[in-house]
Each structure stands twice: as C-alpha cells, then as structure tokens.
Amino acid sequence: MTNQNINECLYRIKDNIKAVENGQNDQTILDEIERDFYGLMELIKLFLISERDTYYGYFLMNLSFSVNFYSRGIAGIKLNTYPPVFESNPLLLCRFKLKEILFVVCHEIEHIILNHPAEMVKSNPTNDPEVFEKFNLAADASVNDRLVYEIEAENRLFMSALEGAVYSGTFAKMFGLRNVRPLESYYYYFELIKNRENRSNDNNQQNDSARGDNESSEGDEIITSKSCGTPEDHNWEAGDDADDITAVIREFINASAEMMDDEIKGLMPAHFIEQVRLINEPPKISWKKILKKYIGTINSGKLKTRTRLNRRQPSRFDISGEMSDKVLKIVVAIDTSASVTSREIAMIFNELFAILSKRRFVITVIECDSEIQRVYTVKKPGDVKQNVAGRGATCFTPVIEYVNAERYFRDSLLIYFTDGYGESRIPKPLTYRNLWVITGHSNELSLNNPYGTVVAFEDGDD
C-alpha cells in the first residue's frame, strides 16, 4: 500500500512539474508541489523502515524537510540547524523515477554518515574552489561505489543508480589514471586527483544527479530541469569548523542508531558500523565552543531598547538600539558525587555568564547525586551557590525525569557536568539540545546513548 501511495504522490508532482516547465508558475501549483513533496518524503521514510526494513529510514527519521524552488542543487542535508534539514528542489529531484530518488536520498545520508562535510572543511583550509570540486568528485565516487555495491551484492533493489553519476571508474577517463581501486574512501580518490588536471571537460558537463546540494541561485528564478544545466557542488551549510560539524553529525548518528534494534544494526555495512565507532571517540573540542554553537541555532527576535546605541547609526542617541527578546533557558546539572569541585563550579559559571552576556537568559541549576538535592534559578553571578549539596553515588535519571516532567524545559539547553560514572541507560531528554561535560581525569561516559555530545572539561580551545 505504501508503494502505491508513493507512486501516486510522485505522479501528481510530475504532472505539476510539467505545468511549471510550460510556464504555469502559479503559486497554487508550487504550493501543491511542496505539499506533495513533504508527503512523498514521509511515505519514503515509512517505505524504507516498514517495507524494506533498512537502516536508511531511521536516519531519515532524524531529519526535517525543506523545499527550495530556487536551488540549483537537487538535494542536500543542511547541518547548521537542529535537527538537520534535508533540503531539495522538487522540480529537479522529482523528475527522476522513484528508485532513482531513493538513490539520491541514500546518497545524501551516506555523505553525512561518513562525515564528508567536516572532512571537506579540513581538506581545503584556503577555500580553493578547485579543491572543493575535486573533493566533491572523490566523495561522490566513494559514496556511489558503495551504493551500487549494495544494489548488486546486497540485493537492495529498491533503488537504482542515476545515469551520469560519478564512480571510481570515472576517474580513469577524467584524469588519465590507471588501476583505480573501487570501494575506497573519499581520501584515496582525493589523493589520486587533487594535483592532477582534468583531461575530460565533457565529464564535467554530465548531469551528475547524485551530486545535488542546497546552494541557491543568485536571482529569484525558479529552477526547473529546463533552466538548470548541472547541479552545483555540495554546500552542506555546515559552517567552517570541522569539530563543530562533527559534533552535529555525531548527535545525528547516535539518535538514529538508538532507534534501531540489533537486527537492523546488523544490516548496516561494515563501513557504517566503523563510522559509528569512530565518530563516538572523545572529541578534541571545548564544551564552551559547542555551547556557543548550540546557542547560535536558537533564533531570537529583536526588542527596541534605549540602553543600547543603534548599530547602523551609533551617533544618533535618539534612535533605539536592539537586543534579543528571547529568553534562553539553560539547565546546568551538576553531579555532586565528589566529581565537580567548587573551583570548577566557579569556572563553569564564569564561562556561562561570558557566553550569555549578550542574550537574555535564565539558568536552572540542578544538583544531583543518586537523587536531586537542590534546584535553584540563576540570573546573575551572585545567585550561584558554591557549596554543592550531596556527595553520594551518581544517577543521571532523576535530572532527566525532572526536566521531562516540566514543559518549561522543552526548549532548554541541558548541560550536565559529571565524572561520567553512572547508569548505562537514561530516558530520552525532551530538552532542545544536550551537552555532557566530563570532569576529572576520565573522558568517558557510562551511558550507551547520551542523546547529545560528550566532551572533556578541559579539551580544546575557544
């Protein structure tokens, strides 16, 4: 039934795409395409999980969806929002057959699982466009080789490769290479081609449909298959800090893996399983840096105020300035089982006040060992209590249950300071984002799934 519904939804989109390409750029038609596209993605999600029992569906469940009719890229996953967004131009994506669309979806998920957005930043510190182009070729070849292997060797016939897509074999003609090994990592292919000239300009003009991104055109033209030549290179809109990007991808992978049972995890290929292990190794990044990143994902409105000068006209004292009118809610959970010292508490709140200095905020402090000992609110440095209550064993669950029981905390950032030793499982926190900061000498957390990023207290620089 799901397969039939998917095809019906796709046929409606295709009919409306023909109308748009014939000049009927009526907003009503675009609205219908957008509505049907969201429905199509929900059906694909159900199809991949229930009928094909495949791990890709679980990764798709941890993405939201967005339509961009002005994008020259077919599809891409944006990592600068939470949760990550699968953005697509349906006028480009939905001209393909269903199996080809599924190939594109799985292609984009593979890029994220393999941490290619962070690796792209690392590979090109000077932002050389030619290097980016070759990285994209290498990353696409690595992903497409693996997908084709899954189709042929793993019998995953629900998807089919796109004509003109780049594979490892493509490099032989493009760069005059011999004996290019298939099924290698992006790094192997990138090293082969980064210092070589492209000998086949024709290949650059191929309609490499599995290399879509989410980069928009300069003007306001709605991009259709008739107005679009070749999709642009990947622009994951992930930022320029590889560690920050990896932290976002780590959360995405862990949230998806938590939803899978052992049987589904067993279906994942070896390179997926290895990536889950690698990405969960302790990161070398400051908790302060991650917190700044998290705060940056929270949209804030503007409030007129006489206490600040207008940024555009600072010499005009009669014009009001602006400040954020959204109150940030921060939950600071402190493990009081002899793991967080008074000195560390002072350091923690000094950093928090510095980070939050330009935003309106309320901090809720929860002190907990095996049970919650004290809860209080902090709005200024003088509110902080240096002597923590309790010093028993460690349990994380009481804090999670406390914040989950109150709707007030749904849009809060939870920062848990602990030595890492406690339970192996907790309820899923219903807060907006979660950050675990490991104090002491250990940098490991006892939880199987922390539902957030885990960092060491002293790791990394600002």
JONORCOR-V503707 format. One record per run of one state. SS is the DSSP state (alpha for helix, beta for strand, coil for the rest). FROM is the first residue (numbers start at 1). TO is the last residue. Records with the same first field share a line. If there is no record, write none. Layout:
SS = FROM-TO, FROM-TO
This chain:
coil = 1-1, 22-26, 52-55, 62-63, 68-70, 72-74, 79-84, 89-89, 94-97, 114-115, 124-128, 154-169, 176-185, 194-200, 205-208, 212-215, 217-241, 259-261, 268-269, 280-282, 284-286, 297-301, 310-319, 325-326, 336-341, 356-359, 369-371, 379-380, 384-396, 405-406, 410-412, 419-432, 439-452, 457-462
alpha = 2-21, 27-51, 56-61, 90-93, 98-113, 116-123, 129-153, 170-175, 186-193, 201-204, 209-211, 242-258, 262-267, 270-279, 287-296, 342-355, 381-383, 397-404, 407-409
beta = 64-67, 71-71, 75-78, 85-88, 216-216, 283-283, 302-309, 320-324, 327-335, 360-368, 372-378, 413-418, 433-438, 453-456
